[in-house]
């Protein structure tokens, strides 16, 4: 038997249940992965709340994980039982996952399950957002919400691209951002002046979505096509700030950065798979530095 987290009604973390199911058998184009680490994301809370549309119950949250290949489908090439992999898809909060082989990558020896599991959502989102604003070497990017999971990835990726990074965060995270190589500023009153004192910016990646972040982006950029938001909302829409469109092709890029040592995610908290509700509450409470994960 295999442990799986399920829910059969929309709501908050309290609707999550710990269940047992049979280990699946892979079909054509599929792998079965014994998950070791599962990433927790704000998207899990949105799915649980019904914001992604109707669900077929019982449903399982989770969009990213890493583990060991347990079984390989009959027509799958490039993977063998025992390979260490990361993967993305739906229903990741489980001990054994049925995975589309096209959505999996073999982990290099230098990248742990823990680091690999948190690349598909946060890091791939960060990479695609930076690509969307056409960030180039020696330019300066402002990252709103730079100390969270997507933010810390965006800081490191931008630096790897040869850019200068200014990041907003609460004062308690300023030293952390300096360690990553960013120049920290405090969000809220005085943000625009603080950024201008540092020389201004060429592009903006908004991971916060607050009215203050939207207003600062509008004031700091003449060309809002050099900005992108991963959060969206009426304020950003009204201002004409583009949404991030997709992250296709980004996972291989961020995995290469992780393998080279230029991208590493801080894991703030680790919970057992059976404590998925508690882990999701931690993410929903906000102020997480880096990522929260489940271990199976």
C-alpha positions in Angstrom: 0.0 0.0 0.0 1.0 3.6 -0.5 0.2 6.8 1.4 -1.7 9.6 -0.4 -3.1 13.0 0.6 -6.6 13.5 -0.6 -9.6 15.9 -0.3 -13.2 15.4 -1.3 -14.5 18.9 -0.8 -13.2 22.4 -1.3 -11.9 24.3 1.6 -8.7 25.0 3.6 -6.0 22.7 4.9 -8.5 21.1 7.3 -10.1 19.2 4.5 -7.0 17.2 3.7 -7.0 13.5 4.6 -4.3 10.9 4.8 -5.3 7.8 2.9 -3.9 4.5 1.6 -4.0 3.2 -2.0 -2.5 0.6 -4.1 0.8 1.3 -5.8 -0.1 2.1 -9.5 1.1 0.3 -12.6 2.6 2.5 -15.3 1.0 2.5 -18.7 2.5 3.7 -22.1 4.5 6.8 -21.6 4.4 6.6 -17.8 6.7 6.1 -14.9 5.9 5.2 -11.3 8.1 7.4 -9.0 8.5 6.7 -5.3 8.5 10.3 -4.1 11.2 11.3 -1.5 10.4 15.0 -1.4 7.3 17.0 -2.5 7.3 20.8 -2.8 4.5 22.8 -1.2 3.3 25.9 -3.1 0.6 28.6 -2.8 -0.9 26.9 -5.8 -1.8 24.0 -3.6 -4.0 26.3 -1.5 -5.6 27.7 -4.6 -6.4 24.2 -5.9 -7.9 23.2 -2.5 -10.1 26.3 -2.5 -11.5 25.5 -6.0 -9.8 28.3 -7.8 -8.6 26.0 -10.6 -12.1 25.0 -11.5 -14.0 21.7 -10.9 -12.2 18.7 -9.5 -12.9 15.1 -9.7 -13.0 13.9 -6.1 -11.2 12.5 -4.3 -8.4 14.8 -5.5 -4.7 15.1 -4.5 -2.8 18.4 -4.3 0.8 19.0 -5.3 2.6 19.9 -8.5 6.3 19.0 -8.0 8.3 16.3 -6.5 11.5 14.2 -6.7 12.2 10.6 -6.0 13.3 7.2 -7.3 11.9 5.5 -10.4 9.9 2.5 -9.1 8.6 1.2 -12.4 8.8 2.1 -16.1 6.0 1.9 -18.7 6.4 -0.5 -21.6 7.4 2.1 -24.3 9.4 4.5 -22.1 13.1 5.1 -23.0 15.7 7.1 -21.2 14.6 6.0 -17.7 15.4 2.9 -15.6 14.2 1.5 -12.3 16.3 3.1 -9.6 17.0 6.4 -11.5 16.7 9.5 -9.3 14.3 12.0 -11.0 12.4 15.2 -10.5 9.0 15.7 -12.1 6.1 18.0 -12.4 2.4 17.4 -12.8 -0.7 17.2 -10.6 -1.4 15.0 -7.6 2.2 15.1 -6.2 1.3 14.7 -2.5 1.6 10.9 -2.5 4.2 8.2 -1.7 4.0 6.6 -5.2 3.1 8.8 -8.2 2.1 7.9 -11.7 4.1 10.3 -13.8 4.2 11.2 -17.5 7.8 10.4 -18.5 7.8 13.6 -20.6 7.4 15.5 -17.4 10.4 14.0 -15.6 14.1 14.7 -15.7 17.0 12.6 -14.3 18.6 14.3 -11.4 22.3 14.9 -11.7 24.4 13.5 -8.8 25.1 17.0 -7.5 21.4 17.8 -7.1 19.6 16.3 -4.1 16.0 15.1 -4.0 15.2 18.1 -1.8 16.7 20.7 -4.2 15.3 19.0 -7.3 11.8 18.8 -5.9 11.5 22.6 -5.6 12.6 23.5 -9.1 9.5 22.8 -11.3 7.2 25.4 -9.8 9.2 28.2 -8.2 12.5 28.2 -10.1 10.9 27.5 -13.5 8.4 30.3 -12.9 11.3 32.6 -12.0 13.3 31.7 -15.1 10.3 32.2 -17.5 9.4 35.6 -15.8 13.0 36.9 -16.3 12.9 35.7 -19.9 9.6 37.4 -20.5 11.0 40.8 -19.4 14.0 40.2 -21.7 16.5 40.7 -18.9 20.1 41.1 -20.3 23.6 41.2 -18.8 24.5 44.4 -16.9 20.9 45.5 -16.6 19.1 46.0 -13.3 16.0 44.1 -12.3 13.7 44.9 -9.3 12.2 41.8 -7.8 9.1 42.4 -5.6 9.0 39.6 -3.0 12.6 38.5 -3.4 12.9 36.4 -0.3 10.2 33.8 -1.0 10.5 30.6 -3.0 10.1 32.2 -6.5 11.9 35.3 -5.4 15.1 33.6 -4.2 15.2 31.6 -7.4 14.7 34.7 -9.4 17.5 36.5 -7.6 20.0 33.7 -8.3 18.9 33.2 -11.9 19.1 36.9 -12.7 22.6 37.1 -11.2 23.6 34.0 -13.3 22.4 35.9 -16.3 24.8 38.7 -15.5 22.2 41.2 -14.2 22.2 43.4 -11.1 19.3 42.6 -8.7 17.4 44.9 -6.3 15.0 42.9 -4.2 12.1 43.9 -1.8 11.8 42.1 1.5 11.1 42.8 5.1 14.1 44.0 7.1 14.6 40.6 8.7 15.4 39.1 5.3 17.8 41.9 4.1 21.0 40.1 5.2 19.8 36.9 3.5 19.3 38.8 0.2 22.7 40.3 0.5 24.2 36.8 1.0 22.5 35.8 -2.3 24.0 38.8 -4.0 21.0 41.1 -4.2 20.7 44.7 -3.0 17.7 44.7 -0.5 15.1 47.4 -0.1 12.1 47.5 2.2 8.7 47.4 0.5 6.1 50.0 1.4 6.6 53.8 1.9 9.8 55.1 0.4 10.3 52.1 -1.9 10.4 54.1 -5.2 12.9 56.7 -3.8 15.1 53.9 -2.4 15.2 52.2 -5.8 16.0 55.4 -7.5 18.8 56.1 -5.1 20.3 52.8 -6.2 20.2 54.0 -9.8 16.8 52.8 -11.0 15.9 49.6 -12.8 15.5 48.3 -16.4 12.9 45.6 -15.6 10.6 44.5 -12.8 9.4 41.1 -11.8 6.4 41.3 -9.4 6.0 38.3 -7.2 4.0 40.1 -4.5 1.0 41.6 -6.4 0.3 44.2 -3.7 -1.1 47.6 -4.6 2.2 49.2 -3.5 4.2 46.8 -5.7 2.0 47.6 -8.7 2.2 51.4 -8.1 6.0 51.2 -7.7 6.4 49.3 -10.9 4.3 51.9 -12.8 6.3 54.7 -11.4 9.7 53.2 -12.0 9.3 51.9 -15.5 8.5 53.9 -18.7 7.9 50.7 -20.6 5.7 48.3 -18.7 6.5 45.5 -21.3 9.7 45.2 -19.3 7.6 44.1 -16.3 5.7 41.0 -15.4 3.6 39.8 -12.6 3.1 36.2 -11.4 0.2 37.3 -9.2 -2.0 39.5 -11.3 -5.2 41.1 -10.2 -7.3 44.1 -11.0 -4.6 46.6 -10.1 -2.0 45.0 -12.3 -4.5 44.5 -15.1 -5.6 48.1 -15.0 -1.9 49.3 -15.0 -1.1 47.1 -18.0 1.5 44.9 -16.3 1.7 41.6 -18.3 1.1 38.3 -16.6 3.7 35.5 -16.8 2.5 33.4 -19.7 4.2 30.0 -19.2 7.3 28.1 -18.1 7.8 25.7 -21.0 11.4 24.7 -21.5 12.5 26.4 -18.3 12.9 23.3 -16.1 15.9 22.0 -18.0 17.5 25.5 -17.8 17.1 25.8 -14.0 18.2 22.2 -13.5 21.4 23.0 -15.3 21.9 26.1 -13.0 21.3 23.9 -10.0 23.8 21.3 -11.2 26.4 24.1 -11.7 25.9 25.4 -8.2 24.5 28.7 -9.3 21.0 28.0 -8.0 20.2 26.7 -4.6 16.9 26.9 -2.6 16.7 27.5 1.1 14.3 25.0 2.7 12.7 26.7 5.7 10.7 23.8 6.9 10.3 20.1 6.4 7.2 18.1 7.3 6.4 14.4 6.9 3.9 13.6 4.1 1.2 12.8 6.7 1.5 16.4 8.0 0.6 18.0 4.6 -2.1 20.1 6.2 0.3 21.6 8.7 2.8 22.3 5.9 0.2 24.0 3.8 -0.8 26.2 6.7 2.8 27.4 7.0 2.9 28.4 3.4 -0.5 30.1 3.6 0.6 32.1 6.6 3.2 33.8 4.4 6.7 35.1 5.3 8.3 31.8 4.3 11.9 32.2 3.3 12.6 29.9 0.4 10.4 26.8 0.4 8.5 24.3 2.5 8.6 20.6 1.6 7.1 17.2 2.5 9.3 14.2 3.0 7.9 10.7 2.1 
